[in-house]
Amino acid sequence: MPNATDSKESALQRIADALERLVPLPARKPNLSFADAFVWEPEAERPRSVHNVNRVPLSLLRGIDGPRDTLLANTRRFAHGLPANNALLWGARGMGKSSLVKAVHATIRENQLSTDTRKRSDALGLVEIQREDIDTLPRLLAQLQESERRWIVFSDDLSFDAGAECRSLKGVLEGGLEGRPENVVLYATSNRRHILAREIIENEQSTALRPSEAVDENISLSDRFGLWLGFHPATQDEYFAIVEGYAAHFSLEEDTAQLRHAAAEWSVTRGARSGRVAWQFIQ
């Protein structure tokens, strides 16, 4: 018969084995060196690599020369370890806000690889975070902070339906105890200059004891972006220039007058003139 000591040791071992199975395995440190771009997946607690980024060359983006040059210069300074601003790209839909961010990243990265003789794993990285996952941004930044690379964190079509939902972002941009890591800059696009819907701002202004303070609170998020880059609807000449640039890029042999006539008709059916409409026309 087994003695009491053996029975106790066996029971304790079974308990220890069971407890060990209950304890989750430590999360593996994500490998952020084998790709140029990632998408943050909060459920998996790691950025997912993107090997084929949906983007167009910087040279094809027409009618946005001012924002293009400013964002390119800001990103170049950041990539070289110099001070740089978070940027809010706001304005007319379809005018290339998100395309500009991706194109600038590609341009700077390619320049680094060709002139700095650095490894691909050290070049400027890009991570996209969905707007519905903004509350998990601190968890993403905690991982990027441990990386030796410099990173653009990009959020497309950023907007909030109520002021309370955007407060977690304010501390990351400026004002929080930690703020953003030195190796990270945040670029966001929005159709709204102040990110919140106008009716939300006006409603809070009308119900506040001090309306001016309510407005200040709501627009303070956008104020935390050091760069405001405005995008406005394309004029007809700008629209034609975009169309002709795309046509030349794809070597489409079309008479210029006929091309413009067809492009104008297309824009009328879409009710707008923009880079997106021009791209859809060329497709």
C-alpha distance (Angstrom), angle and dihedral (degrees) to the residues before:
residue distance angle dihedral
M1 . . .
P2 3.82 . .
N3 3.77 113.1 .
A4 3.80 123.3 -120.1
T5 3.81 93.1 -107.0
D6 3.81 92.4 57.5
S7 3.80 91.4 48.3
K8 3.80 91.8 51.7
E9 3.80 92.7 47.9
S10 3.81 91.2 48.8
A11 3.79 91.8 49.2
L12 3.80 92.5 47.8
Q13 3.80 90.7 49.3
R14 3.81 91.4 52.0
I15 3.81 90.2 49.6
A16 3.81 91.2 49.3
D17 3.81 91.2 49.2
A18 3.80 91.2 49.8
L19 3.81 92.6 49.4
E20 3.79 90.7 48.9
R21 3.80 90.4 54.3
L22 3.81 90.2 51.5
V23 3.80 94.0 53.3
P24 3.83 109.8 87.1
L25 3.77 117.8 -123.4
P26 3.79 113.8 -103.6
A27 3.79 111.6 -93.8
R28 3.78 113.7 -102.5
K29 3.77 115.2 -116.6
P30 3.82 107.1 -107.6
N31 3.79 117.6 -113.6
L32 3.79 104.9 -124.2
S33 3.78 97.1 170.6
F34 3.80 105.6 72.6
A35 3.83 100.6 68.3
D36 3.80 138.5 41.6
A37 3.80 97.6 -137.6
F38 3.80 136.8 30.9
V39 3.80 141.4 -178.0
W40 3.81 117.1 -138.3
E41 3.82 113.7 -122.2
P42 3.82 107.8 -169.7
E43 3.81 95.0 -171.8
A44 3.80 90.7 59.4
E45 3.83 91.6 38.3
R46 3.80 90.8 -132.1
P47 3.81 141.3 87.8
R48 3.82 113.8 -105.9
S49 3.79 115.4 -137.4
V50 3.82 120.4 -116.4
H51 3.79 113.4 -157.8
N52 3.82 99.0 178.6
V53 3.80 108.8 46.2
N54 3.82 116.0 -161.6
R55 3.80 101.1 -124.8
V56 3.79 145.0 125.2
P57 3.82 127.6 -135.0
L58 3.79 116.4 -87.2
S59 3.82 90.4 -121.3
L60 3.82 90.8 65.0
L61 3.80 94.4 59.3
R62 3.80 105.2 96.4
G63 3.78 133.1 179.4
I64 3.82 94.3 29.4
D65 3.80 100.3 82.4
G66 3.81 95.8 137.3
P67 3.83 97.7 51.4
R68 3.82 89.8 40.0
D69 3.81 94.6 55.4
T70 3.81 93.6 42.9
L71 3.80 95.3 49.2
L72 3.79 91.9 43.5
A73 3.82 91.7 52.7
N74 3.82 92.4 45.8
T75 3.80 91.7 49.8
R76 3.80 92.9 46.0
R77 3.82 90.5 54.3
F78 3.79 91.0 47.9
A79 3.82 92.8 49.1
H80 3.82 89.2 53.5
G81 3.80 92.7 52.6
L82 3.81 96.2 -103.0
P83 3.84 126.6 130.6
A84 3.81 113.7 -76.2
N85 3.79 137.7 173.4
N86 3.77 133.2 -118.6
A87 3.81 106.8 -113.6
L88 3.80 133.9 -142.2
L89 3.80 113.8 -162.1
W90 3.79 106.8 -163.2
G91 3.77 138.9 167.6
A92 3.78 143.9 57.6
R93 3.78 116.8 24.7
G94 3.78 118.8 -113.1
M95 3.81 95.6 22.7
G96 3.80 96.0 116.8
K97 3.81 105.5 -92.6
S98 3.80 97.4 140.9
S99 3.82 91.6 32.6
L100 3.81 89.2 56.8
V101 3.82 93.2 53.3
K102 3.81 92.2 51.2
A103 3.80 93.4 42.9
V104 3.82 93.1 49.3
H105 3.80 90.7 49.8
A106 3.81 90.9 51.5
T107 3.80 92.5 47.0
I108 3.80 94.6 50.5
R109 3.81 92.9 43.9
E110 3.80 93.0 50.4
N111 3.80 90.2 48.0
Q112 3.80 90.5 52.0
L113 3.79 92.4 50.8
S114 3.80 93.2 48.1
T115 3.81 100.5 42.3
D116 3.80 108.3 21.3
T117 3.83 94.4 49.6
R118 3.78 87.8 -140.2
K119 3.78 126.6 148.2
R120 3.79 119.8 -94.6
S121 3.81 88.4 -117.8
D122 3.83 89.5 61.4
A123 3.82 97.6 48.3
L124 3.80 123.2 105.3
G125 3.81 111.5 -68.8
L126 3.81 131.6 -150.5
V127 3.81 126.5 -147.9
E128 3.80 122.3 -176.9
I129 3.80 119.6 -153.0
Q130 3.80 120.5 -168.9
R131 3.79 116.0 -123.2
E132 3.81 91.7 -120.2
D133 3.83 88.3 58.7
I134 3.81 96.6 51.7
D135 3.80 91.1 110.6
T136 3.83 87.6 65.0
L137 3.81 92.6 53.8
P138 3.84 93.8 106.4
R139 3.81 89.3 58.6
L140 3.79 90.7 52.8
L141 3.80 92.5 47.3
A142 3.81 90.3 50.8
Q143 3.82 88.8 60.9
L144 3.80 95.6 42.7
Q145 3.81 90.9 49.5
E146 3.81 89.4 65.2
S147 3.81 91.9 53.3
E148 3.81 122.1 95.5
R149 3.82 90.5 -142.4
R150 3.78 126.6 88.2
W151 3.81 114.9 -118.8
I152 3.78 141.8 -154.9
V153 3.80 109.9 -151.1
F154 3.79 106.3 -156.6
S155 3.82 128.4 -164.2
D156 3.79 116.7 -176.3
D157 3.81 123.7 -150.6
L158 3.78 93.5 2.2
S159 3.80 113.6 -169.3
F160 3.78 140.0 143.3
D161 3.80 130.9 -151.0
A162 3.78 95.0 -152.1
G163 3.78 135.7 25.7
A164 3.81 94.8 -121.3
E165 3.80 91.8 62.5
C166 3.81 94.2 61.7
R167 3.79 99.8 49.3
S168 3.81 94.4 90.9
L169 3.81 88.6 61.9
K170 3.80 96.1 53.0
G171 3.78 95.6 70.2
V172 3.80 91.5 50.3
L173 3.79 92.5 53.2
E174 3.80 97.0 43.3
G175 3.76 138.6 -33.3
G176 3.81 101.4 43.1
L177 3.79 123.2 114.1
E178 3.81 92.2 -109.4
G179 3.80 102.4 22.1
R180 3.78 116.8 -178.3
P181 3.81 121.9 -30.7
E182 3.80 117.1 -100.1
N183 3.80 91.2 -116.2
V184 3.84 93.8 55.8
V185 3.81 133.5 75.4
L186 3.80 123.8 -178.1
Y187 3.82 122.9 -135.7
A188 3.81 119.4 -176.5
T189 3.79 134.6 176.4
S190 3.78 126.3 -150.7
N191 3.79 138.6 164.8
R192 3.82 86.5 -138.1
R193 3.78 123.3 69.8
H194 3.80 92.0 -146.8
I195 3.85 93.9 35.4
L196 3.84 91.3 -131.2
A197 3.79 119.8 93.1
R198 3.81 113.4 -98.9
E199 3.81 92.1 -123.3
I200 3.81 90.2 56.4
I201 3.80 91.5 53.1
E202 3.82 92.9 45.5
N203 3.80 92.4 47.2
E204 3.80 93.3 52.0
Q205 3.80 90.2 44.4
S206 3.83 91.3 53.9
T207 3.82 94.2 49.3
A208 3.81 99.5 40.6
L209 3.80 123.3 100.9
R210 3.80 88.0 -133.9
P211 3.83 107.8 29.6
S212 3.81 95.0 -168.3
E213 3.82 91.2 57.0
A214 3.81 90.7 51.0
V215 3.79 90.7 53.5
D216 3.82 91.7 46.5
E217 3.81 90.3 52.8
N218 3.79 93.3 50.7
I219 3.80 97.5 47.2
S220 3.79 94.8 41.3
L221 3.81 90.5 90.8
S222 3.79 94.1 60.8
D223 3.81 89.0 43.5
R224 3.79 88.1 64.3
F225 3.80 90.8 67.3
G226 3.79 107.1 89.8
L227 3.80 92.2 -153.3
W228 3.81 125.5 50.2
L229 3.79 109.8 -172.1
G230 3.80 113.9 -172.2
F231 3.81 123.6 -150.5
H232 3.80 117.6 -163.3
P233 3.82 132.8 -169.7
A234 3.79 113.3 -79.7
T235 3.77 120.4 -104.9
Q236 3.80 116.4 -130.1
D237 3.81 91.6 -101.4
E238 3.82 91.3 50.3
Y239 3.80 90.5 47.7
F240 3.81 91.2 51.8
A241 3.82 90.5 47.8
I242 3.81 90.2 53.6
V243 3.82 91.9 48.4
E244 3.81 92.6 48.1
G245 3.80 91.1 47.3
Y246 3.80 91.2 54.2
A247 3.82 91.5 45.2
A248 3.81 91.3 53.0
H249 3.80 91.8 46.5
F250 3.80 91.1 55.3
S251 3.84 93.0 40.1
L252 3.81 93.2 -120.1
E253 3.79 108.7 173.5
E254 3.79 102.0 -145.7
D255 3.79 131.3 144.3
T256 3.79 107.1 -105.6
A257 3.81 94.5 -130.8
Q258 3.79 92.4 49.4
L259 3.80 91.6 44.9
R260 3.81 91.7 52.5
H261 3.80 92.5 46.2
A262 3.80 92.3 51.7
A263 3.82 91.8 43.9
A264 3.81 91.2 51.2
E265 3.81 91.3 51.4
W266 3.80 89.8 48.7
S267 3.81 92.2 52.1
V268 3.81 90.5 51.0
T269 3.81 91.1 55.1
R270 3.82 89.6 50.4
G271 3.79 94.2 44.2
A272 3.80 93.0 -131.8
R273 3.79 146.0 69.2
S274 3.79 113.7 -137.4
G275 3.76 143.4 127.0
R276 3.80 90.3 -95.9
V277 3.82 92.1 52.7
A278 3.81 89.5 48.5
W279 3.81 91.2 50.5
Q280 3.80 91.9 49.3
F281 3.80 89.6 49.5
I282 3.80 92.4 52.2
Q283 3.81 90.7 48.0
